[in-house]
Amino acid sequence: MASEAERAIEAIVMVSEEPIPPQLLAQVLEVSPAAVEELCGRLADSYRAEDRGFELVRVAGGYRYQSHPDLAAYVERFALEGQSSKLSAAALETLALVAYKQPVSRAQVSEVRGVNVDGVMRTLQHRGYIAEMGRDPGPGQAVLYGTTVRFLEKMGIDSLVDLPPLAQFVPGPEVMEALDAGLRHGGAARSSMGEEAGDVLGAADSLGAADSFGAADALGAADSVGAADALGTADSLGAVGDGEGGPDDAEGEAVEAVLGERSVTEEAAGSGGWDG
């Protein structure tokens, strides 16, 4: 038969919406916290021995009643009937990052996930799973977030120390080596593509230069000395460019001077002033 203290614990835990710390139970019962721990342990053992549909567990630093894990299917069917309040995959990923890296800022979570997490962080904060824990002392003093007692309740753990270790989720050395080899292969492929692109661009430059020389011939620069002077002057002044605009005034004057000398030479040759 249960003692009066055990029955009092059952009544208090039953009506509470949150886990009751043993210190508070000790104050109400006027016993020591160690005595409360012993009483709760006896109650939990008796429930297990009777194979009850509920159990007394310690979570988030206190004691509460919860359904037995073996009956989760029935509880889920009852609680989620007609509801769709599950967290999305993005919300679960963000919550996991906050839980394992707290205190952490929104920018740090976004950097790890590679996407903007402002909306997801607001949802988690609204549901009471995360809360502001302080501010970063660095530049900007970003708000730092961490998990709440409600998060511990929903996870069914007593503290963050009880979170599953991350080591069991890290890929083994074989997988990491395969990923590294894939990245190296991808880098080599990108380098090869870059070299091929360089060859194509080089060929395009060569064709462009050939076109420039062809244009010079078409303009009548048959005189090798005059043509060389004209192309040399144009090259040095950047006249052979990308087609975005002509040379500035100084460059134009220099080219006109060369072309003017050629015109004088041609007139002299035409008038018979000197032998070809």
PyRosetta script that sets phi, psi and omega in degrees:
from pyrosetta import init, pose_from_sequence

init()
pose = pose_from_sequence("MASEAERAIEAIVMVSEEPIPPQLLAQVLEVSPAAVEELCGRLADSYRAEDRGFELVRVAGGYRYQSHPDLAAYVERFALEGQSSKLSAAALETLALVAYKQPVSRAQVSEVRGVNVDGVMRTLQHRGYIAEMGRDPGPGQAVLYGTTVRFLEKMGIDSLVDLPPLAQFVPGPEVMEALDAGLRHGGAARSSMGEEAGDVLGAADSLGAADSFGAADALGAADSVGAADALGTADSLGAVGDGEGGPDDAEGEAVEAVLGERSVTEEAAGSGGWDG")
pose.set_psi(1, 135.1)
pose.set_omega(1, -177.0)
pose.set_phi(2, -70.3)
pose.set_psi(2, 144.3)
pose.set_omega(2, 177.6)
pose.set_phi(3, -77.5)
pose.set_psi(3, 168.6)
pose.set_omega(3, 179.8)
pose.set_phi(4, -63.0)
pose.set_psi(4, -37.6)
pose.set_omega(4, 179.8)
pose.set_phi(5, -64.5)
pose.set_psi(5, -41.0)
pose.set_omega(5, 178.6)
pose.set_phi(6, -65.3)
pose.set_psi(6, -42.3)
pose.set_omega(6, 178.6)
pose.set_phi(7, -65.2)
pose.set_psi(7, -35.3)
pose.set_omega(7, 178.1)
pose.set_phi(8, -66.1)
pose.set_psi(8, -40.8)
pose.set_omega(8, 177.6)
pose.set_phi(9, -62.4)
pose.set_psi(9, -44.9)
pose.set_omega(9, 179.1)
pose.set_phi(10, -58.2)
pose.set_psi(10, -43.6)
pose.set_omega(10, -178.1)
pose.set_phi(11, -66.5)
pose.set_psi(11, -45.0)
pose.set_omega(11, -177.3)
pose.set_phi(12, -66.2)
pose.set_psi(12, -47.4)
pose.set_omega(12, -179.3)
pose.set_phi(13, -64.3)
pose.set_psi(13, -33.6)
pose.set_omega(13, -178.0)
pose.set_phi(14, -65.2)
pose.set_psi(14, -39.1)
pose.set_omega(14, -174.4)
pose.set_phi(15, -90.4)
pose.set_psi(15, -8.3)
pose.set_omega(15, -177.6)
pose.set_phi(16, -83.5)
pose.set_psi(16, 142.0)
pose.set_omega(16, 177.4)
pose.set_phi(17, -87.2)
pose.set_psi(17, -13.9)
pose.set_omega(17, -178.7)
pose.set_phi(18, -127.4)
pose.set_psi(18, 158.9)
pose.set_omega(18, 176.0)
pose.set_phi(19, -58.3)
pose.set_psi(19, 137.3)
pose.set_omega(19, -177.2)
pose.set_phi(20, -95.8)
pose.set_psi(20, 120.0)
pose.set_omega(20, 177.7)
pose.set_phi(21, -63.7)
pose.set_psi(21, 145.8)
pose.set_omega(21, 179.3)
pose.set_phi(22, -61.9)
pose.set_psi(22, -28.4)
pose.set_omega(22, 178.5)
pose.set_phi(23, -64.4)
pose.set_psi(23, -39.7)
pose.set_omega(23, 178.7)
pose.set_phi(24, -68.0)
pose.set_psi(24, -41.3)
pose.set_omega(24, 176.2)
pose.set_phi(25, -61.9)
pose.set_psi(25, -37.9)
pose.set_omega(25, 179.1)
pose.set_phi(26, -64.2)
pose.set_psi(26, -38.7)
pose.set_omega(26, 178.1)
pose.set_phi(27, -65.9)
pose.set_psi(27, -42.6)
pose.set_omega(27, -178.3)
pose.set_phi(28, -66.8)
pose.set_psi(28, -42.2)
pose.set_omega(28, -177.2)
pose.set_phi(29, -85.2)
pose.set_psi(29, -10.5)
pose.set_omega(29, -178.7)
pose.set_phi(30, 59.5)
pose.set_psi(30, 47.6)
pose.set_omega(30, 174.0)
pose.set_phi(31, -132.3)
pose.set_psi(31, 177.7)
pose.set_omega(31, -179.6)
pose.set_phi(32, -81.6)
pose.set_psi(32, 154.5)
pose.set_omega(32, 175.7)
pose.set_phi(33, -58.2)
pose.set_psi(33, -33.6)
pose.set_omega(33, 178.6)
pose.set_phi(34, -63.9)
pose.set_psi(34, -38.3)
pose.set_omega(34, 178.4)
pose.set_phi(35, -65.5)
pose.set_psi(35, -37.7)
pose.set_omega(35, 177.8)
pose.set_phi(36, -63.2)
pose.set_psi(36, -44.3)
pose.set_omega(36, 178.7)
pose.set_phi(37, -59.1)
pose.set_psi(37, -39.9)
pose.set_omega(37, 179.9)
pose.set_phi(38, -67.5)
pose.set_psi(38, -42.9)
pose.set_omega(38, 179.3)
pose.set_phi(39, -63.4)
pose.set_psi(39, -43.8)
pose.set_omega(39, 179.1)
pose.set_phi(40, -64.6)
pose.set_psi(40, -36.8)
pose.set_omega(40, 177.3)
pose.set_phi(41, -63.9)
pose.set_psi(41, -39.8)
pose.set_omega(41, 178.6)
pose.set_phi(42, -66.5)
pose.set_psi(42, -40.8)
pose.set_omega(42, 178.1)
pose.set_phi(43, -62.6)
pose.set_psi(43, -44.7)
pose.set_omega(43, -179.8)
pose.set_phi(44, -61.4)
pose.set_psi(44, -41.2)
pose.set_omega(44, 179.5)
pose.set_phi(45, -64.8)
pose.set_psi(45, -38.8)
pose.set_omega(45, -179.1)
pose.set_phi(46, -67.4)
pose.set_psi(46, -37.7)
pose.set_omega(46, 178.2)
pose.set_phi(47, -65.0)
pose.set_psi(47, -40.8)
pose.set_omega(47, 178.7)
pose.set_phi(48, -66.8)
pose.set_psi(48, -39.1)
pose.set_omega(48, -179.4)
pose.set_phi(49, -65.5)
pose.set_psi(49, -34.4)
pose.set_omega(49, 179.8)
pose.set_phi(50, -85.5)
pose.set_psi(50, -2.6)
pose.set_omega(50, 179.5)
pose.set_phi(51, 54.7)
pose.set_psi(51, 51.6)
pose.set_omega(51, -178.2)
pose.set_phi(52, -77.3)
pose.set_psi(52, 165.7)
pose.set_omega(52, 179.1)
pose.set_phi(53, -84.0)
pose.set_psi(53, 2.2)
pose.set_omega(53, 176.9)
pose.set_phi(54, -136.6)
pose.set_psi(54, 170.3)
pose.set_omega(54, 179.1)
pose.set_phi(55, -148.8)
pose.set_psi(55, 156.4)
pose.set_omega(55, 176.1)
pose.set_phi(56, -100.2)
pose.set_psi(56, 117.6)
pose.set_omega(56, -175.7)
pose.set_phi(57, -128.9)
pose.set_psi(57, 159.3)
pose.set_omega(57, 176.4)
pose.set_phi(58, -102.1)
pose.set_psi(58, 118.1)
pose.set_omega(58, 177.8)
pose.set_phi(59, -138.5)
pose.set_psi(59, 147.6)
pose.set_omega(59, 176.6)
pose.set_phi(60, 52.0)
pose.set_psi(60, 36.0)
pose.set_omega(60, 176.2)
pose.set_phi(61, 80.8)
pose.set_psi(61, 9.4)
pose.set_omega(61, -179.6)
pose.set_phi(62, -148.7)
pose.set_psi(62, -175.4)
pose.set_omega(62, -178.4)
pose.set_phi(63, -110.5)
pose.set_psi(63, 144.4)
pose.set_omega(63, 176.8)
pose.set_phi(64, -153.6)
pose.set_psi(64, 162.6)
pose.set_omega(64, 172.6)
pose.set_phi(65, -92.5)
pose.set_psi(65, 141.6)
pose.set_omega(65, 174.4)
pose.set_phi(66, -148.2)
pose.set_psi(66, 159.4)
pose.set_omega(66, -178.4)
pose.set_phi(67, -67.5)
pose.set_psi(67, 153.9)
pose.set_omega(67, 179.8)
pose.set_phi(68, -70.1)
pose.set_psi(68, 139.4)
pose.set_omega(68, -179.5)
pose.set_phi(69, -57.1)
pose.set_psi(69, -29.1)
pose.set_omega(69, -178.9)
pose.set_phi(70, -65.8)
pose.set_psi(70, -19.6)
pose.set_omega(70, -176.8)
pose.set_phi(71, -104.8)
pose.set_psi(71, 20.1)
pose.set_omega(71, -176.7)
pose.set_phi(72, -60.9)
pose.set_psi(72, -35.8)
pose.set_omega(72, -177.9)
pose.set_phi(73, -62.5)
pose.set_psi(73, -41.2)
pose.set_omega(73, 179.5)
pose.set_phi(74, -69.6)
pose.set_psi(74, -41.9)
pose.set_omega(74, -179.8)
pose.set_phi(75, -65.0)
pose.set_psi(75, -41.7)
pose.set_omega(75, 179.2)
pose.set_phi(76, -63.7)
pose.set_psi(76, -41.7)
pose.set_omega(76, 179.1)
pose.set_phi(77, -62.0)
pose.set_psi(77, -38.2)
pose.set_omega(77, 179.9)
pose.set_phi(78, -73.7)
pose.set_psi(78, -44.6)
pose.set_omega(78, -172.8)
pose.set_phi(79, -75.1)
pose.set_psi(79, -33.0)
pose.set_omega(79, -174.2)
pose.set_phi(80, -101.5)
pose.set_psi(80, 9.3)
pose.set_omega(80, 179.4)
pose.set_phi(81, -64.2)
pose.set_psi(81, 115.5)
pose.set_omega(81, 179.3)
pose.set_phi(82, 76.0)
pose.set_psi(82, 10.4)
pose.set_omega(82, -179.3)
pose.set_phi(83, -117.3)
pose.set_psi(83, 157.0)
pose.set_omega(83, 176.5)
pose.set_phi(84, -142.9)
pose.set_psi(84, 63.3)
pose.set_omega(84, -175.0)
pose.set_phi(85, -105.0)
pose.set_psi(85, 18.4)
pose.set_omega(85, 179.6)
pose.set_phi(86, -70.8)
pose.set_psi(86, 149.2)
pose.set_omega(86, 175.9)
pose.set_phi(87, -74.1)
pose.set_psi(87, 144.4)
pose.set_omega(87, 177.3)
pose.set_phi(88, -72.2)
pose.set_psi(88, 168.3)
pose.set_omega(88, 178.2)
pose.set_phi(89, -61.8)
pose.set_psi(89, -39.0)
pose.set_omega(89, 178.9)
pose.set_phi(90, -63.9)
pose.set_psi(90, -39.9)
pose.set_omega(90, 179.4)
pose.set_phi(91, -67.0)
pose.set_psi(91, -39.7)
pose.set_omega(91, 179.0)
pose.set_phi(92, -65.6)
pose.set_psi(92, -41.2)
pose.set_omega(92, 178.0)
pose.set_phi(93, -62.4)
pose.set_psi(93, -44.4)
pose.set_omega(93, -179.8)
pose.set_phi(94, -65.0)
pose.set_psi(94, -42.5)
pose.set_omega(94, 179.9)
pose.set_phi(95, -63.6)
pose.set_psi(95, -38.5)
pose.set_omega(95, 177.9)
pose.set_phi(96, -63.7)
pose.set_psi(96, -41.5)
pose.set_omega(96, 178.8)
pose.set_phi(97, -62.1)
pose.set_psi(97, -44.5)
pose.set_omega(97, 179.5)
pose.set_phi(98, -63.8)
pose.set_psi(98, -41.1)
pose.set_omega(98, -177.3)
pose.set_phi(99, -63.8)
pose.set_psi(99, -40.9)
pose.set_omega(99, -174.6)
pose.set_phi(100, -89.8)
pose.set_psi(100, -22.2)
pose.set_omega(100, -175.6)
pose.set_phi(101, -113.4)
pose.set_psi(101, 4.8)
pose.set_omega(101, -175.6)
pose.set_phi(102, -62.0)
pose.set_psi(102, 149.3)
pose.set_omega(102, -4.9)
pose.set_phi(103, -75.5)
pose.set_psi(103, 141.8)
pose.set_omega(103, -174.2)
pose.set_phi(104, -143.2)
pose.set_psi(104, 147.9)
pose.set_omega(104, -179.8)
pose.set_phi(105, -93.4)
pose.set_psi(105, 166.6)
pose.set_omega(105, 177.5)
pose.set_phi(106, -61.8)
pose.set_psi(106, -39.9)
pose.set_omega(106, -178.6)
pose.set_phi(107, -62.9)
pose.set_psi(107, -39.1)
pose.set_omega(107, 179.4)
pose.set_phi(108, -67.2)
pose.set_psi(108, -39.4)
pose.set_omega(108, 177.8)
pose.set_phi(109, -66.2)
pose.set_psi(109, -41.7)
pose.set_omega(109, 178.3)
pose.set_phi(110, -62.0)
pose.set_psi(110, -38.1)
pose.set_omega(110, -179.4)
pose.set_phi(111, -64.8)
pose.set_psi(111, -39.3)
pose.set_omega(111, -179.6)
pose.set_phi(112, -71.3)
pose.set_psi(112, -44.2)
pose.set_omega(112, -176.9)
pose.set_phi(113, -80.1)
pose.set_psi(113, -23.2)
pose.set_omega(113, 179.3)
pose.set_phi(114, 80.8)
pose.set_psi(114, 10.3)
pose.set_omega(114, 178.4)
pose.set_phi(115, -139.1)
pose.set_psi(115, 167.4)
pose.set_omega(115, 176.3)
pose.set_phi(116, -74.1)
pose.set_psi(116, 131.1)
pose.set_omega(116, -175.2)
pose.set_phi(117, -118.0)
pose.set_psi(117, 14.1)
pose.set_omega(117, -177.2)
pose.set_phi(118, -58.0)
pose.set_psi(118, -47.7)
pose.set_omega(118, -178.5)
pose.set_phi(119, -63.9)
pose.set_psi(119, -42.6)
pose.set_omega(119, -179.5)
pose.set_phi(120, -66.0)
pose.set_psi(120, -40.7)
pose.set_omega(120, 179.3)
pose.set_phi(121, -63.5)
pose.set_psi(121, -38.9)
pose.set_omega(121, 178.0)
pose.set_phi(122, -64.0)
pose.set_psi(122, -39.7)
pose.set_omega(122, 178.6)
pose.set_phi(123, -62.9)
pose.set_psi(123, -45.9)
pose.set_omega(123, 180.0)
pose.set_phi(124, -64.4)
pose.set_psi(124, -37.4)
pose.set_omega(124, 178.3)
pose.set_phi(125, -68.6)
pose.set_psi(125, -38.7)
pose.set_omega(125, 179.6)
pose.set_phi(126, -65.2)
pose.set_psi(126, -35.6)
pose.set_omega(126, 179.5)
pose.set_phi(127, -81.4)
pose.set_psi(127, -4.8)
pose.set_omega(127, 174.8)
pose.set_phi(128, 86.1)
pose.set_psi(128, 14.6)
pose.set_omega(128, -179.4)
pose.set_phi(129, -86.3)
pose.set_psi(129, -28.3)
pose.set_omega(129, 177.1)
pose.set_phi(130, -130.6)
pose.set_psi(130, 160.8)
pose.set_omega(130, 179.8)
pose.set_phi(131, -153.5)
pose.set_psi(131, 162.8)
pose.set_omega(131, 177.6)
pose.set_phi(132, -69.7)
pose.set_psi(132, 131.4)
pose.set_omega(132, -178.2)
pose.set_phi(133, -108.6)
pose.set_psi(133, -12.7)
pose.set_omega(133, -177.4)
pose.set_phi(134, 155.0)
pose.set_psi(134, -160.5)
pose.set_omega(134, 179.3)
pose.set_phi(135, -131.8)
pose.set_psi(135, 147.6)
pose.set_omega(135, 178.0)
pose.set_phi(136, -70.1)
pose.set_psi(136, 130.1)
pose.set_omega(136, 179.8)
pose.set_phi(137, -70.8)
pose.set_psi(137, -9.3)
pose.set_omega(137, -178.7)
pose.set_phi(138, -76.1)
pose.set_psi(138, -173.4)
pose.set_omega(138, -180.0)
pose.set_phi(139, -57.5)
pose.set_psi(139, 136.2)
pose.set_omega(139, 179.6)
pose.set_phi(140, 88.5)
pose.set_psi(140, -23.5)
pose.set_omega(140, 179.5)
pose.set_phi(141, 48.4)
pose.set_psi(141, 59.6)
pose.set_omega(141, -179.5)
pose.set_phi(142, -64.7)
pose.set_psi(142, 147.5)
pose.set_omega(142, 177.6)
pose.set_phi(143, -71.1)
pose.set_psi(143, 132.9)
pose.set_omega(143, 179.4)
pose.set_phi(144, -103.5)
pose.set_psi(144, 138.8)
pose.set_omega(144, -176.4)
pose.set_phi(145, -116.9)
pose.set_psi(145, 153.1)
pose.set_omega(145, 175.6)
pose.set_phi(146, -148.9)
pose.set_psi(146, 171.5)
pose.set_omega(146, -179.3)
pose.set_phi(147, -79.9)
pose.set_psi(147, 163.8)
pose.set_omega(147, -175.5)
pose.set_phi(148, -112.4)
pose.set_psi(148, 177.4)
pose.set_omega(148, 175.0)
pose.set_phi(149, -64.2)
pose.set_psi(149, -34.7)
pose.set_omega(149, 178.1)
pose.set_phi(150, -60.9)
pose.set_psi(150, -37.2)
pose.set_omega(150, 176.9)
pose.set_phi(151, -60.9)
pose.set_psi(151, -44.3)
pose.set_omega(151, 178.4)
pose.set_phi(152, -62.1)
pose.set_psi(152, -39.9)
pose.set_omega(152, 178.8)
pose.set_phi(153, -61.7)
pose.set_psi(153, -48.3)
pose.set_omega(153, -177.9)
pose.set_phi(154, -65.5)
pose.set_psi(154, -33.6)
pose.set_omega(154, 178.9)
pose.set_phi(155, -78.5)
pose.set_psi(155, -19.1)
pose.set_omega(155, -179.2)
pose.set_phi(156, 72.9)
pose.set_psi(156, 33.8)
pose.set_omega(156, 179.7)
pose.set_phi(157, -122.4)
pose.set_psi(157, 158.3)
pose.set_omega(157, -177.0)
pose.set_phi(158, -83.6)
pose.set_psi(158, -34.6)
pose.set_omega(158, 179.7)
pose.set_phi(159, -154.7)
pose.set_psi(159, 173.1)
pose.set_omega(159, -179.6)
pose.set_phi(160, -66.0)
pose.set_psi(160, -19.8)
pose.set_omega(160, 178.0)
pose.set_phi(161, -63.3)
pose.set_psi(161, -25.7)
pose.set_omega(161, -177.8)
pose.set_phi(162, -83.0)
pose.set_psi(162, 0.2)
pose.set_omega(162, 176.5)
pose.set_phi(163, -63.9)
pose.set_psi(163, 146.3)
pose.set_omega(163, 178.8)
pose.set_phi(164, -59.6)
pose.set_psi(164, 136.6)
pose.set_omega(164, 178.3)
pose.set_phi(165, -64.0)
pose.set_psi(165, 143.4)
pose.set_omega(165, -177.8)
pose.set_phi(166, -72.5)
pose.set_psi(166, -18.1)
pose.set_omega(166, -175.5)
pose.set_phi(167, -58.9)
pose.set_psi(167, -34.2)
pose.set_omega(167, -177.1)
pose.set_phi(168, -74.3)
pose.set_psi(168, -11.7)
pose.set_omega(168, 177.9)
pose.set_phi(169, -100.8)
pose.set_psi(169, -5.2)
pose.set_omega(169, -179.9)
pose.set_phi(170, -82.3)
pose.set_psi(170, 133.1)
pose.set_omega(170, 179.3)
pose.set_phi(171, -59.3)
pose.set_psi(171, 150.7)
pose.set_omega(171, 179.1)
pose.set_phi(172, -70.1)
pose.set_psi(172, 171.5)
pose.set_omega(172, -178.6)
pose.set_phi(173, -60.8)
pose.set_psi(173, -32.4)
pose.set_omega(173, 179.5)
pose.set_phi(174, -65.5)
pose.set_psi(174, -43.6)
pose.set_omega(174, 180.0)
pose.set_phi(175, -65.7)
pose.set_psi(175, -42.8)
pose.set_omega(175, 179.9)
pose.set_phi(176, -62.8)
pose.set_psi(176, -38.9)
pose.set_omega(176, 178.7)
pose.set_phi(177, -65.2)
pose.set_psi(177, -39.5)
pose.set_omega(177, 178.7)
pose.set_phi(178, -65.7)
pose.set_psi(178, -41.3)
pose.set_omega(178, 177.7)
pose.set_phi(179, -63.5)
pose.set_psi(179, -41.9)
pose.set_omega(179, 179.8)
pose.set_phi(180, -63.7)
pose.set_psi(180, -41.2)
pose.set_omega(180, 178.5)
pose.set_phi(181, -63.5)
pose.set_psi(181, -39.4)
pose.set_omega(181, 178.4)
pose.set_phi(182, -63.1)
pose.set_psi(182, -39.6)
pose.set_omega(182, 178.8)
pose.set_phi(183, -66.7)
pose.set_psi(183, -40.9)
pose.set_omega(183, 178.4)
pose.set_phi(184, -63.5)
pose.set_psi(184, -41.2)
pose.set_omega(184, 178.8)
pose.set_phi(185, -63.5)
pose.set_psi(185, -41.1)
pose.set_omega(185, 178.4)
pose.set_phi(186, -63.6)
pose.set_psi(186, -38.6)
pose.set_omega(186, 178.7)
pose.set_phi(187, -65.6)
pose.set_psi(187, -39.6)
pose.set_omega(187, 178.2)
pose.set_phi(188, -65.0)
pose.set_psi(188, -39.5)
pose.set_omega(188, 179.4)
pose.set_phi(189, -64.2)
pose.set_psi(189, -42.0)
pose.set_omega(189, 178.7)
pose.set_phi(190, -64.5)
pose.set_psi(190, -37.3)
pose.set_omega(190, 178.8)
pose.set_phi(191, -64.3)
pose.set_psi(191, -42.5)
pose.set_omega(191, 178.2)
pose.set_phi(192, -61.9)
pose.set_psi(192, -41.8)
pose.set_omega(192, 178.3)
pose.set_phi(193, -63.0)
pose.set_psi(193, -36.9)
pose.set_omega(193, 178.8)
pose.set_phi(194, -64.5)
pose.set_psi(194, -40.4)
pose.set_omega(194, 178.8)
pose.set_phi(195, -64.8)
pose.set_psi(195, -41.0)
pose.set_omega(195, 178.9)
pose.set_phi(196, -63.8)
pose.set_psi(196, -39.1)
pose.set_omega(196, 177.9)
pose.set_phi(197, -63.6)
pose.set_psi(197, -38.4)
pose.set_omega(197, 178.7)
pose.set_phi(198, -64.5)
pose.set_psi(198, -39.9)
pose.set_omega(198, 177.5)
pose.set_phi(199, -61.9)
pose.set_psi(199, -42.8)
pose.set_omega(199, -179.9)
pose.set_phi(200, -62.6)
pose.set_psi(200, -44.5)
pose.set_omega(200, 180.0)
pose.set_phi(201, -64.3)
pose.set_psi(201, -38.0)
pose.set_omega(201, 178.8)
pose.set_phi(202, -63.8)
pose.set_psi(202, -40.7)
pose.set_omega(202, 177.7)
pose.set_phi(203, -64.1)
pose.set_psi(203, -39.5)
pose.set_omega(203, 178.9)
pose.set_phi(204, -63.4)
pose.set_psi(204, -40.5)
pose.set_omega(204, 177.5)
pose.set_phi(205, -61.9)
pose.set_psi(205, -42.1)
pose.set_omega(205, -179.9)
pose.set_phi(206, -62.8)
pose.set_psi(206, -43.6)
pose.set_omega(206, 178.3)
pose.set_phi(207, -62.9)
pose.set_psi(207, -38.5)
pose.set_omega(207, 178.8)
pose.set_phi(208, -63.5)
pose.set_psi(208, -40.5)
pose.set_omega(208, 178.7)
pose.set_phi(209, -65.1)
pose.set_psi(209, -41.7)
pose.set_omega(209, 178.9)
pose.set_phi(210, -61.8)
pose.set_psi(210, -40.7)
pose.set_omega(210, 177.8)
pose.set_phi(211, -61.2)
pose.set_psi(211, -39.0)
pose.set_omega(211, 179.7)
pose.set_phi(212, -62.7)
pose.set_psi(212, -44.3)
pose.set_omega(212, 178.7)
pose.set_phi(213, -64.7)
pose.set_psi(213, -39.2)
pose.set_omega(213, 178.5)
pose.set_phi(214, -62.1)
pose.set_psi(214, -39.6)
pose.set_omega(214, 179.1)
pose.set_phi(215, -64.6)
pose.set_psi(215, -37.2)
pose.set_omega(215, 179.4)
pose.set_phi(216, -64.2)
pose.set_psi(216, -41.9)
pose.set_omega(216, 177.7)
pose.set_phi(217, -62.9)
pose.set_psi(217, -42.3)
pose.set_omega(217, -178.1)
pose.set_phi(218, -63.3)
pose.set_psi(218, -28.3)
pose.set_omega(218, 179.9)
pose.set_phi(219, -80.6)
pose.set_psi(219, 0.4)
pose.set_omega(219, 175.5)
pose.set_phi(220, 93.7)
pose.set_psi(220, 19.1)
pose.set_omega(220, 179.7)
pose.set_phi(221, -83.6)
pose.set_psi(221, 60.1)
pose.set_omega(221, -177.6)
pose.set_phi(222, -77.6)
pose.set_psi(222, -29.1)
pose.set_omega(222, 177.9)
pose.set_phi(223, -66.1)
pose.set_psi(223, 114.3)
pose.set_omega(223, -173.5)
pose.set_phi(224, -61.5)
pose.set_psi(224, -38.2)
pose.set_omega(224, -179.8)
pose.set_phi(225, -68.1)
pose.set_psi(225, -44.8)
pose.set_omega(225, -179.2)
pose.set_phi(226, -67.1)
pose.set_psi(226, -42.0)
pose.set_omega(226, 180.0)
pose.set_phi(227, -64.7)
pose.set_psi(227, -42.3)
pose.set_omega(227, 179.0)
pose.set_phi(228, -61.1)
pose.set_psi(228, -43.8)
pose.set_omega(228, 178.6)
pose.set_phi(229, -61.8)
pose.set_psi(229, -44.4)
pose.set_omega(229, -177.4)
pose.set_phi(230, -63.6)
pose.set_psi(230, -46.9)
pose.set_omega(230, -179.2)
pose.set_phi(231, -68.1)
pose.set_psi(231, -38.9)
pose.set_omega(231, 178.0)
pose.set_phi(232, -62.5)
pose.set_psi(232, -44.5)
pose.set_omega(232, 178.4)
pose.set_phi(233, -63.6)
pose.set_psi(233, -43.6)
pose.set_omega(233, -179.7)
pose.set_phi(234, -63.9)
pose.set_psi(234, -41.2)
pose.set_omega(234, 179.4)
pose.set_phi(235, -63.1)
pose.set_psi(235, -47.1)
pose.set_omega(235, -176.2)
pose.set_phi(236, -65.8)
pose.set_psi(236, -28.2)
pose.set_omega(236, -178.9)
pose.set_phi(237, -95.2)
pose.set_psi(237, 1.6)
pose.set_omega(237, 178.4)
pose.set_phi(238, 78.1)
pose.set_psi(238, 21.8)
pose.set_omega(238, -178.6)
pose.set_phi(239, -68.3)
pose.set_psi(239, -31.1)
pose.set_omega(239, 177.0)
pose.set_phi(240, -86.4)
pose.set_psi(240, 88.0)
pose.set_omega(240, -174.3)
pose.set_phi(241, -115.4)
pose.set_psi(241, -148.7)
pose.set_omega(241, -174.8)
pose.set_phi(242, -98.7)
pose.set_psi(242, 10.0)
pose.set_omega(242, 174.5)
pose.set_phi(243, 84.6)
pose.set_psi(243, 9.3)
pose.set_omega(243, -177.4)
pose.set_phi(244, -82.2)
pose.set_psi(244, -17.5)
pose.set_omega(244, -178.4)
pose.set_phi(245, 178.3)
pose.set_psi(245, 162.3)
pose.set_omega(245, -179.4)
pose.set_phi(246, -82.4)
pose.set_psi(246, 177.3)
pose.set_omega(246, 178.7)
pose.set_phi(247, -67.8)
pose.set_psi(247, 159.6)
pose.set_omega(247, 177.8)
pose.set_phi(248, -76.2)
pose.set_psi(248, -174.5)
pose.set_omega(248, -173.9)
pose.set_phi(249, -60.9)
pose.set_psi(249, -42.7)
pose.set_omega(249, -177.1)
pose.set_phi(250, -64.7)
pose.set_psi(250, -41.3)
pose.set_omega(250, -179.8)
pose.set_phi(251, -67.2)
pose.set_psi(251, -40.2)
pose.set_omega(251, 179.7)
pose.set_phi(252, -61.3)
pose.set_psi(252, -41.6)
pose.set_omega(252, 179.5)
pose.set_phi(253, -63.2)
pose.set_psi(253, -40.1)
pose.set_omega(253, -178.8)
pose.set_phi(254, -65.5)
pose.set_psi(254, -43.1)
pose.set_omega(254, 179.2)
pose.set_phi(255, -65.1)
pose.set_psi(255, -42.0)
pose.set_omega(255, 179.2)
pose.set_phi(256, -62.1)
pose.set_psi(256, -34.6)
pose.set_omega(256, 179.2)
pose.set_phi(257, -64.2)
pose.set_psi(257, -43.5)
pose.set_omega(257, 179.9)
pose.set_phi(258, -64.6)
pose.set_psi(258, -45.2)
pose.set_omega(258, -179.8)
pose.set_phi(259, -65.6)
pose.set_psi(259, -32.6)
pose.set_omega(259, 178.1)
pose.set_phi(260, -66.1)
pose.set_psi(260, -42.7)
pose.set_omega(260, 177.0)
pose.set_phi(261, -59.8)
pose.set_psi(261, -39.4)
pose.set_omega(261, -179.7)
pose.set_phi(262, -64.5)
pose.set_psi(262, -40.2)
pose.set_omega(262, -179.7)
pose.set_phi(263, -63.3)
pose.set_psi(263, -42.3)
pose.set_omega(263, 179.0)
pose.set_phi(264, -61.6)
pose.set_psi(264, -42.8)
pose.set_omega(264, -179.6)
pose.set_phi(265, -61.8)
pose.set_psi(265, -41.8)
pose.set_omega(265, -179.0)
pose.set_phi(266, -67.0)
pose.set_psi(266, -37.6)
pose.set_omega(266, 178.2)
pose.set_phi(267, -65.8)
pose.set_psi(267, -38.2)
pose.set_omega(267, 179.8)
pose.set_phi(268, -65.9)
pose.set_psi(268, -39.5)
pose.set_omega(268, 178.9)
pose.set_phi(269, -66.0)
pose.set_psi(269, -35.8)
pose.set_omega(269, -177.9)
pose.set_phi(270, -71.0)
pose.set_psi(270, -32.0)
pose.set_omega(270, -177.9)
pose.set_phi(271, -84.6)
pose.set_psi(271, -3.9)
pose.set_omega(271, 177.4)
pose.set_phi(272, 82.3)
pose.set_psi(272, 17.2)
pose.set_omega(272, -178.0)
pose.set_phi(273, -67.7)
pose.set_psi(273, -23.7)
pose.set_omega(273, 177.5)
pose.set_phi(274, -153.5)
pose.set_psi(274, 155.1)
pose.set_omega(274, -175.0)
pose.set_phi(275, -77.7)
pose.set_psi(275, 141.6)
pose.set_omega(275, 171.3)
pose.set_phi(276, -74.1)
pose.dump_pdb("model.pdb")
